[in-house]
Amino acid sequence: MHSDLVVGKRFPDLTLPDHRQQPIKLSELASGFPLILSFYRGYW
């Protein structure tokens, strides 16, 4: 497990590409509200 990912701690403020491939921080997406980040494997 990565040392930044600890159960019960805050998730790191990652920068990921949006649907237009523009970088955006998770904190910008959340705008102060709770955010659920789901990782999936496979195709739609």
Phi and psi restraints in degrees (range 20) as a CNS / XPLOR table:
assign (resid 1 and name C) (resid 2 and name N)
       (resid 2 and name CA) (resid 2 and name C) 1.0 -69.5 20.0 2
assign (resid 2 and name N) (resid 2 and name CA)
       (resid 2 and name C) (resid 3 and name N) 1.0 140.6 20.0 2
assign (resid 2 and name C) (resid 3 and name N)
       (resid 3 and name CA) (resid 3 and name C) 1.0 -64.3 20.0 2
assign (resid 3 and name N) (resid 3 and name CA)
       (resid 3 and name C) (resid 4 and name N) 1.0 -22.2 20.0 2
assign (resid 3 and name C) (resid 4 and name N)
       (resid 4 and name CA) (resid 4 and name C) 1.0 -78.8 20.0 2
assign (resid 4 and name N) (resid 4 and name CA)
       (resid 4 and name C) (resid 5 and name N) 1.0 -17.6 20.0 2
assign (resid 4 and name C) (resid 5 and name N)
       (resid 5 and name CA) (resid 5 and name C) 1.0 -101.3 20.0 2
assign (resid 5 and name N) (resid 5 and name CA)
       (resid 5 and name C) (resid 6 and name N) 1.0 99.6 20.0 2
assign (resid 5 and name C) (resid 6 and name N)
       (resid 6 and name CA) (resid 6 and name C) 1.0 -127.5 20.0 2
assign (resid 6 and name N) (resid 6 and name CA)
       (resid 6 and name C) (resid 7 and name N) 1.0 131.2 20.0 2
assign (resid 6 and name C) (resid 7 and name N)
       (resid 7 and name CA) (resid 7 and name C) 1.0 -55.6 20.0 2
assign (resid 7 and name N) (resid 7 and name CA)
       (resid 7 and name C) (resid 8 and name N) 1.0 130.3 20.0 2
assign (resid 7 and name C) (resid 8 and name N)
       (resid 8 and name CA) (resid 8 and name C) 1.0 89.9 20.0 2
assign (resid 8 and name N) (resid 8 and name CA)
       (resid 8 and name C) (resid 9 and name N) 1.0 -10.2 20.0 2
assign (resid 8 and name C) (resid 9 and name N)
       (resid 9 and name CA) (resid 9 and name C) 1.0 -97.6 20.0 2
assign (resid 9 and name N) (resid 9 and name CA)
       (resid 9 and name C) (resid 10 and name N) 1.0 166.4 20.0 2
assign (resid 9 and name C) (resid 10 and name N)
       (resid 10 and name CA) (resid 10 and name C) 1.0 -68.7 20.0 2
assign (resid 10 and name N) (resid 10 and name CA)
       (resid 10 and name C) (resid 11 and name N) 1.0 144.1 20.0 2
assign (resid 10 and name C) (resid 11 and name N)
       (resid 11 and name CA) (resid 11 and name C) 1.0 -75.4 20.0 2
assign (resid 11 and name N) (resid 11 and name CA)
       (resid 11 and name C) (resid 12 and name N) 1.0 140.4 20.0 2
assign (resid 11 and name C) (resid 12 and name N)
       (resid 12 and name CA) (resid 12 and name C) 1.0 -60.9 20.0 2
assign (resid 12 and name N) (resid 12 and name CA)
       (resid 12 and name C) (resid 13 and name N) 1.0 147.2 20.0 2
assign (resid 12 and name C) (resid 13 and name N)
       (resid 13 and name CA) (resid 13 and name C) 1.0 -80.1 20.0 2
assign (resid 13 and name N) (resid 13 and name CA)
       (resid 13 and name C) (resid 14 and name N) 1.0 83.5 20.0 2
assign (resid 13 and name C) (resid 14 and name N)
       (resid 14 and name CA) (resid 14 and name C) 1.0 -75.7 20.0 2
assign (resid 14 and name N) (resid 14 and name CA)
       (resid 14 and name C) (resid 15 and name N) 1.0 154.7 20.0 2
assign (resid 14 and name C) (resid 15 and name N)
       (resid 15 and name CA) (resid 15 and name C) 1.0 -109.6 20.0 2
assign (resid 15 and name N) (resid 15 and name CA)
       (resid 15 and name C) (resid 16 and name N) 1.0 121.0 20.0 2
assign (resid 15 and name C) (resid 16 and name N)
       (resid 16 and name CA) (resid 16 and name C) 1.0 -128.3 20.0 2
assign (resid 16 and name N) (resid 16 and name CA)
       (resid 16 and name C) (resid 17 and name N) 1.0 159.4 20.0 2
assign (resid 16 and name C) (resid 17 and name N)
       (resid 17 and name CA) (resid 17 and name C) 1.0 -76.8 20.0 2
assign (resid 17 and name N) (resid 17 and name CA)
       (resid 17 and name C) (resid 18 and name N) 1.0 141.0 20.0 2
assign (resid 17 and name C) (resid 18 and name N)
       (resid 18 and name CA) (resid 18 and name C) 1.0 -87.1 20.0 2
assign (resid 18 and name N) (resid 18 and name CA)
       (resid 18 and name C) (resid 19 and name N) 1.0 -169.1 20.0 2
assign (resid 18 and name C) (resid 19 and name N)
       (resid 19 and name CA) (resid 19 and name C) 1.0 -66.7 20.0 2
assign (resid 19 and name N) (resid 19 and name CA)
       (resid 19 and name C) (resid 20 and name N) 1.0 -15.4 20.0 2
assign (resid 19 and name C) (resid 20 and name N)
       (resid 20 and name CA) (resid 20 and name C) 1.0 -103.4 20.0 2
assign (resid 20 and name N) (resid 20 and name CA)
       (resid 20 and name C) (resid 21 and name N) 1.0 12.1 20.0 2
assign (resid 20 and name C) (resid 21 and name N)
       (resid 21 and name CA) (resid 21 and name C) 1.0 66.3 20.0 2
assign (resid 21 and name N) (resid 21 and name CA)
       (resid 21 and name C) (resid 22 and name N) 1.0 21.7 20.0 2
assign (resid 21 and name C) (resid 22 and name N)
       (resid 22 and name CA) (resid 22 and name C) 1.0 -92.1 20.0 2
assign (resid 22 and name N) (resid 22 and name CA)
       (resid 22 and name C) (resid 23 and name N) 1.0 136.6 20.0 2
assign (resid 22 and name C) (resid 23 and name N)
       (resid 23 and name CA) (resid 23 and name C) 1.0 -68.0 20.0 2
assign (resid 23 and name N) (resid 23 and name CA)
       (resid 23 and name C) (resid 24 and name N) 1.0 138.1 20.0 2
assign (resid 23 and name C) (resid 24 and name N)
       (resid 24 and name CA) (resid 24 and name C) 1.0 -146.3 20.0 2
assign (resid 24 and name N) (resid 24 and name CA)
       (resid 24 and name C) (resid 25 and name N) 1.0 140.8 20.0 2
assign (resid 24 and name C) (resid 25 and name N)
       (resid 25 and name CA) (resid 25 and name C) 1.0 -83.8 20.0 2
assign (resid 25 and name N) (resid 25 and name CA)
       (resid 25 and name C) (resid 26 and name N) 1.0 149.8 20.0 2
assign (resid 25 and name C) (resid 26 and name N)
       (resid 26 and name CA) (resid 26 and name C) 1.0 -60.1 20.0 2
assign (resid 26 and name N) (resid 26 and name CA)
       (resid 26 and name C) (resid 27 and name N) 1.0 -35.9 20.0 2
assign (resid 26 and name C) (resid 27 and name N)
       (resid 27 and name CA) (resid 27 and name C) 1.0 -63.9 20.0 2
assign (resid 27 and name N) (resid 27 and name CA)
       (resid 27 and name C) (resid 28 and name N) 1.0 -32.6 20.0 2
assign (resid 27 and name C) (resid 28 and name N)
       (resid 28 and name CA) (resid 28 and name C) 1.0 -69.4 20.0 2
assign (resid 28 and name N) (resid 28 and name CA)
       (resid 28 and name C) (resid 29 and name N) 1.0 -39.1 20.0 2
assign (resid 28 and name C) (resid 29 and name N)
       (resid 29 and name CA) (resid 29 and name C) 1.0 -65.4 20.0 2
assign (resid 29 and name N) (resid 29 and name CA)
       (resid 29 and name C) (resid 30 and name N) 1.0 -40.6 20.0 2
assign (resid 29 and name C) (resid 30 and name N)
       (resid 30 and name CA) (resid 30 and name C) 1.0 -74.5 20.0 2
assign (resid 30 and name N) (resid 30 and name CA)
       (resid 30 and name C) (resid 31 and name N) 1.0 -32.7 20.0 2
assign (resid 30 and name C) (resid 31 and name N)
       (resid 31 and name CA) (resid 31 and name C) 1.0 49.7 20.0 2
assign (resid 31 and name N) (resid 31 and name CA)
       (resid 31 and name C) (resid 32 and name N) 1.0 40.5 20.0 2
assign (resid 31 and name C) (resid 32 and name N)
       (resid 32 and name CA) (resid 32 and name C) 1.0 87.7 20.0 2
assign (resid 32 and name N) (resid 32 and name CA)
       (resid 32 and name C) (resid 33 and name N) 1.0 -3.0 20.0 2
assign (resid 32 and name C) (resid 33 and name N)
       (resid 33 and name CA) (resid 33 and name C) 1.0 -100.1 20.0 2
assign (resid 33 and name N) (resid 33 and name CA)
       (resid 33 and name C) (resid 34 and name N) 1.0 161.5 20.0 2
assign (resid 33 and name C) (resid 34 and name N)
       (resid 34 and name CA) (resid 34 and name C) 1.0 -61.1 20.0 2
assign (resid 34 and name N) (resid 34 and name CA)
       (resid 34 and name C) (resid 35 and name N) 1.0 146.5 20.0 2
assign (resid 34 and name C) (resid 35 and name N)
       (resid 35 and name CA) (resid 35 and name C) 1.0 -131.1 20.0 2
assign (resid 35 and name N) (resid 35 and name CA)
       (resid 35 and name C) (resid 36 and name N) 1.0 133.5 20.0 2
assign (resid 35 and name C) (resid 36 and name N)
       (resid 36 and name CA) (resid 36 and name C) 1.0 -106.8 20.0 2
assign (resid 36 and name N) (resid 36 and name CA)
       (resid 36 and name C) (resid 37 and name N) 1.0 124.7 20.0 2
assign (resid 36 and name C) (resid 37 and name N)
       (resid 37 and name CA) (resid 37 and name C) 1.0 -111.5 20.0 2
assign (resid 37 and name N) (resid 37 and name CA)
       (resid 37 and name C) (resid 38 and name N) 1.0 119.6 20.0 2
assign (resid 37 and name C) (resid 38 and name N)
       (resid 38 and name CA) (resid 38 and name C) 1.0 -117.5 20.0 2
assign (resid 38 and name N) (resid 38 and name CA)
       (resid 38 and name C) (resid 39 and name N) 1.0 130.5 20.0 2
assign (resid 38 and name C) (resid 39 and name N)
       (resid 39 and name CA) (resid 39 and name C) 1.0 -106.1 20.0 2
assign (resid 39 and name N) (resid 39 and name CA)
       (resid 39 and name C) (resid 40 and name N) 1.0 136.4 20.0 2
assign (resid 39 and name C) (resid 40 and name N)
       (resid 40 and name CA) (resid 40 and name C) 1.0 -132.0 20.0 2
assign (resid 40 and name N) (resid 40 and name CA)
       (resid 40 and name C) (resid 41 and name N) 1.0 160.0 20.0 2
assign (resid 40 and name C) (resid 41 and name N)
       (resid 41 and name CA) (resid 41 and name C) 1.0 -120.4 20.0 2
assign (resid 41 and name N) (resid 41 and name CA)
       (resid 41 and name C) (resid 42 and name N) 1.0 129.2 20.0 2
assign (resid 41 and name C) (resid 42 and name N)
       (resid 42 and name CA) (resid 42 and name C) 1.0 123.1 20.0 2
assign (resid 42 and name N) (resid 42 and name CA)
       (resid 42 and name C) (resid 43 and name N) 1.0 -160.1 20.0 2
assign (resid 42 and name C) (resid 43 and name N)
       (resid 43 and name CA) (resid 43 and name C) 1.0 -118.4 20.0 2
assign (resid 43 and name N) (resid 43 and name CA)
       (resid 43 and name C) (resid 44 and name N) 1.0 161.9 20.0 2
